[in-house]
Amino acid sequence: MKTLIVYAHPEPDSLNGSLKDLAVSTLEGAGHEVRVSDLYAMNWKAAVDAADYGPDASSPLKVALDSGRAFESGRLTPDVRAEQEKLLWADTIVFQFPLWWYTMPAILKGWVDRVFTYRFAYGVGVHDETRYGERFGEGTLAGRKALLSVTVGGPASHYEARGINGPIDDLLFPVHHGILYYPGIESLPPFVLYGSDRMTPERYEEAAEAWRERLLTLDSTDPIPYRRQNFGDYELPSLHLRPGLEPKGRTGFALHLRDA
Amino acid sequence: MKTLIVYAHPEPDSLNGSLKDLAVSTLEGAGHEVRVSDLYAMNWKAAVDAADYGPDASSPLKVALDSGRAFESGRLTPDVRAEQEKLLWADTIVFQFPLWWYTMPAILKGWVDRVFTYRFAYGVGVHDETRYGERFGEGTLAGRKALLSVTVGGPASHYEARGINGPIDDLLFPVHHGILYYPGIESLPPFVLYGSDRMTPERYEEAAEAWRERLLTLDSTDPIPYRRQNFGDYELPSLHLRPGLEPKGRTGFALHLRDA
């Protein structure tokens, strides 16, 4: 495997830092190639602006079109080009981050906003009567797998089906489906470590063992079975799921899962 | 009203810039006080790091505890203190942003990550057998209302109940409930402008009229009726919604709505 680890925590001596280090040593120990994008160490620029597109920035700025032109002309900034190259190199991408306010830290969202440009991650493929671009299962990054490794301060029960925060699968749907599956990446079930605010050495050892086990079984783990966009499950142009495809009573984000 | 507008778009001459300007002129024209946090113009720092907490940063850095200590000692950075003061001043907060990858731009997430510190937005109130802190309906910012004004590139149908992106109410739940309601802010139903990639002067005029109408009726608009945490709807310590409170068949994020 060729694994890119995208890591977003400001403190190397943190739970997230330890899990990232463990991922590197575990995967390399098993003979895999590993590259790491340590966003804080790289001083990653989080905010999209005209400087990202150099001479391809129009005035007024048009984020989608300008990013697509800069991508096609090879004139995106070197930091963004390097991340796109790493994504094309990798067959597996691990994201290591703490859940802050129910989603990823700003620096990691800024990695998505700047790296997932038009013509690279969206605005790819033909739009006609039968296809709405190459996305949700197709696209530039098709064939790759991702794994979110997320630390969560609160207890698991708060993130269960009836928990006050909402189900963790629904909170992560906009990342798994909206960000990753859109340009073609399939996500494995996430590795979620709850109670990170109250970690003990004993609990860390258990978590580390579980994390090693997940890392060493990536190849045999089935991805979350999202429905592909262009293969009959959705009506065009509404992109509504066709009636009756889902099990009775299923609603919400889970509509977009194929049946097991 | 005292309205804070938090605005996140890199181009002043954009749809988001126009809607922000229209909000200022409409509200001021109606006699309300308005302040604007223009995150790009302020060169807002998006990434949480040790520099945010000055002498209150411990080593290794502990984001929650250190931010709480810096908050309590009055030593958060001036940019963060200014935003907290604006939030305390305001009775209404309008967020104007484009939906990028199904959520807010990184610069706005970084405003949340840095301004919503421990002891200010979370870690507030007593935790005992009957209360799990002051949050979800109580908290530092209780009594305030928020309104998300969001531009969306794609068409509305893709964000309807069966749309491929998932329902817009579910995509915004982590913001409305997880970010805003947590420290006590009630959200009004969002103003969502679809098809922003294909805006025409005629469509803009319609949208502007609808936006003015929303802004001039904020006081008479009911907020999204989320359930309060500490008033009997949730079991402690699981914070599961008590059985049977919801209408038959309701699941997912919508469990946390009170019945109309």
HADDOCK unambig.tbl for C-alpha pairs under 7 A between the chains (distance, minus, plus):
assign (segid A and resid 10 and name CA) (segid B and resid 49 and name CA) 5.61 0.50 0.50
assign (segid A and resid 11 and name CA) (segid B and resid 60 and name CA) 6.60 0.50 0.50
assign (segid A and resid 11 and name CA) (segid B and resid 61 and name CA) 5.92 0.50 0.50
assign (segid A and resid 13 and name CA) (segid B and resid 60 and name CA) 6.00 0.50 0.50
assign (segid A and resid 46 and name CA) (segid B and resid 46 and name CA) 6.50 0.50 0.50
assign (segid A and resid 46 and name CA) (segid B and resid 106 and name CA) 6.08 0.50 0.50
assign (segid A and resid 46 and name CA) (segid B and resid 107 and name CA) 6.77 0.50 0.50
assign (segid A and resid 47 and name CA) (segid B and resid 106 and name CA) 5.99 0.50 0.50
assign (segid A and resid 47 and name CA) (segid B and resid 107 and name CA) 5.45 0.50 0.50
assign (segid A and resid 49 and name CA) (segid B and resid 10 and name CA) 5.60 0.50 0.50
assign (segid A and resid 60 and name CA) (segid B and resid 11 and name CA) 6.58 0.50 0.50
assign (segid A and resid 60 and name CA) (segid B and resid 13 and name CA) 6.00 0.50 0.50
assign (segid A and resid 61 and name CA) (segid B and resid 11 and name CA) 5.89 0.50 0.50
assign (segid A and resid 101 and name CA) (segid B and resid 178 and name CA) 6.38 0.50 0.50
assign (segid A and resid 101 and name CA) (segid B and resid 179 and name CA) 5.89 0.50 0.50
assign (segid A and resid 102 and name CA) (segid B and resid 174 and name CA) 6.17 0.50 0.50
assign (segid A and resid 102 and name CA) (segid B and resid 178 and name CA) 6.36 0.50 0.50
assign (segid A and resid 106 and name CA) (segid B and resid 46 and name CA) 6.07 0.50 0.50
assign (segid A and resid 106 and name CA) (segid B and resid 47 and name CA) 5.99 0.50 0.50
assign (segid A and resid 106 and name CA) (segid B and resid 106 and name CA) 4.88 0.50 0.50
assign (segid A and resid 106 and name CA) (segid B and resid 107 and name CA) 6.83 0.50 0.50
assign (segid A and resid 106 and name CA) (segid B and resid 109 and name CA) 5.14 0.50 0.50
assign (segid A and resid 106 and name CA) (segid B and resid 110 and name CA) 4.80 0.50 0.50
assign (segid A and resid 107 and name CA) (segid B and resid 46 and name CA) 6.77 0.50 0.50
assign (segid A and resid 107 and name CA) (segid B and resid 47 and name CA) 5.47 0.50 0.50
assign (segid A and resid 107 and name CA) (segid B and resid 106 and name CA) 6.82 0.50 0.50
assign (segid A and resid 109 and name CA) (segid B and resid 106 and name CA) 5.15 0.50 0.50
assign (segid A and resid 110 and name CA) (segid B and resid 106 and name CA) 4.80 0.50 0.50
assign (segid A and resid 157 and name CA) (segid B and resid 238 and name CA) 5.28 0.50 0.50
assign (segid A and resid 157 and name CA) (segid B and resid 239 and name CA) 7.00 0.50 0.50
assign (segid A and resid 158 and name CA) (segid B and resid 238 and name CA) 6.16 0.50 0.50
assign (segid A and resid 158 and name CA) (segid B and resid 239 and name CA) 5.68 0.50 0.50
assign (segid A and resid 158 and name CA) (segid B and resid 240 and name CA) 6.69 0.50 0.50
assign (segid A and resid 161 and name CA) (segid B and resid 252 and name CA) 6.79 0.50 0.50
assign (segid A and resid 162 and name CA) (segid B and resid 240 and name CA) 4.91 0.50 0.50
assign (segid A and resid 162 and name CA) (segid B and resid 241 and name CA) 5.38 0.50 0.50
assign (segid A and resid 163 and name CA) (segid B and resid 239 and name CA) 5.62 0.50 0.50
assign (segid A and resid 163 and name CA) (segid B and resid 240 and name CA) 4.33 0.50 0.50
assign (segid A and resid 163 and name CA) (segid B and resid 241 and name CA) 6.35 0.50 0.50
assign (segid A and resid 164 and name CA) (segid B and resid 239 and name CA) 5.72 0.50 0.50
assign (segid A and resid 164 and name CA) (segid B and resid 240 and name CA) 6.08 0.50 0.50
assign (segid A and resid 164 and name CA) (segid B and resid 241 and name CA) 6.82 0.50 0.50
assign (segid A and resid 165 and name CA) (segid B and resid 178 and name CA) 6.83 0.50 0.50
assign (segid A and resid 166 and name CA) (segid B and resid 252 and name CA) 6.60 0.50 0.50
assign (segid A and resid 166 and name CA) (segid B and resid 253 and name CA) 5.45 0.50 0.50
assign (segid A and resid 167 and name CA) (segid B and resid 252 and name CA) 6.91 0.50 0.50
assign (segid A and resid 174 and name CA) (segid B and resid 102 and name CA) 6.18 0.50 0.50
assign (segid A and resid 178 and name CA) (segid B and resid 101 and name CA) 6.38 0.50 0.50
assign (segid A and resid 178 and name CA) (segid B and resid 102 and name CA) 6.36 0.50 0.50
assign (segid A and resid 178 and name CA) (segid B and resid 165 and name CA) 6.82 0.50 0.50
assign (segid A and resid 179 and name CA) (segid B and resid 101 and name CA) 5.89 0.50 0.50
assign (segid A and resid 238 and name CA) (segid B and resid 157 and name CA) 5.28 0.50 0.50
assign (segid A and resid 238 and name CA) (segid B and resid 158 and name CA) 6.16 0.50 0.50
assign (segid A and resid 239 and name CA) (segid B and resid 157 and name CA) 6.99 0.50 0.50
assign (segid A and resid 239 and name CA) (segid B and resid 158 and name CA) 5.67 0.50 0.50
assign (segid A and resid 239 and name CA) (segid B and resid 163 and name CA) 5.60 0.50 0.50
assign (segid A and resid 239 and name CA) (segid B and resid 164 and name CA) 5.70 0.50 0.50
assign (segid A and resid 240 and name CA) (segid B and resid 158 and name CA) 6.70 0.50 0.50
assign (segid A and resid 240 and name CA) (segid B and resid 162 and name CA) 4.90 0.50 0.50
assign (segid A and resid 240 and name CA) (segid B and resid 163 and name CA) 4.34 0.50 0.50
assign (segid A and resid 240 and name CA) (segid B and resid 164 and name CA) 6.09 0.50 0.50
assign (segid A and resid 241 and name CA) (segid B and resid 162 and name CA) 5.39 0.50 0.50
assign (segid A and resid 241 and name CA) (segid B and resid 163 and name CA) 6.36 0.50 0.50
assign (segid A and resid 241 and name CA) (segid B and resid 164 and name CA) 6.81 0.50 0.50
assign (segid A and resid 252 and name CA) (segid B and resid 161 and name CA) 6.81 0.50 0.50
assign (segid A and resid 252 and name CA) (segid B and resid 166 and name CA) 6.62 0.50 0.50
assign (segid A and resid 252 and name CA) (segid B and resid 167 and name CA) 6.94 0.50 0.50
assign (segid A and resid 253 and name CA) (segid B and resid 166 and name CA) 5.45 0.50 0.50
